[in-house]
Amino acid sequence: MRCHPYAAITAQRLLPVLRNADADEAVRHTSALLAAGCRVVELTTSTPGWADAVARTVPLTDARGRPALIGVGTVTTGQAARTALDAGAAFLISPYPAPEVREVARERGAVFIEGGLTPGEIASAVRSGGAAKVFPAHVGGPRFIRSLKAVLPDAVIIPTGGIAPGEVSDWLAAGAAAVGIGNGLPADPGELAAVFAGLERPCCGDCAGTERRP
């Protein structure tokens, strides 16, 4: 089963954003997240050897045997977008408006979550792909997300940047579909699993047979 990234991200509600020292570390970190109940992970082009890390993690499955959904973030050029998709990325994310990436995503039929900070940038991203990354989110805070949702009620909005794991619930309550977290997740496997279990909601019908029952 291969769910649409939006369905899986909004079900998971916390999107880990990995910036690692090298590809091996990225693979280890991703494997630990998958074992803890995470299914969707964002690797980033700031990791040396990131394309290799994507190719090595795309075939993995989560703790319930569902295919991992590996996205690539900090994608700002057309070449990086093509490289990510060739490596098997399920979706692309940019930190700010990236017309080249938008064009490649359109050509390849790929999912692209475009970044922005101003209401105009965010609205443009939503009109293009249905979703937007708000970055750096801490500048506006949860009240900014609440204001955005008032005028973009159907948008998949993913605030990222400067958000601590303990603050995720505040952002979700303000209307975020999911929250990107780059630092602060627990290293202990049990504690990490508890974080995802506490936030997770049912996904789509395609994976209903493997969803954890309440």
Secondary structure as UniProt FT lines:
FT   HELIX           5..12
FT   STRAND          14..18
FT   HELIX           23..35
FT   TURN            36..37
FT   STRAND          40..44
FT   TURN            45..46
FT   TURN            48..49
FT   HELIX           50..57
FT   TURN            58..59
FT   TURN            63..64
FT   STRAND          69..73
FT   HELIX           78..86
FT   TURN            87..88
FT   STRAND          91..93
FT   HELIX           99..108
FT   STRAND          112..116
FT   HELIX           119..129
FT   STRAND          131..134
FT   TURN            135..136
FT   HELIX           137..139
FT   HELIX           141..151
FT   TURN            153..154
FT   STRAND          156..160
FT   HELIX           165..167
FT   HELIX           168..173
FT   TURN            174..175
FT   STRAND          179..181
FT   HELIX           189..199
FT   HELIX           205..210
//
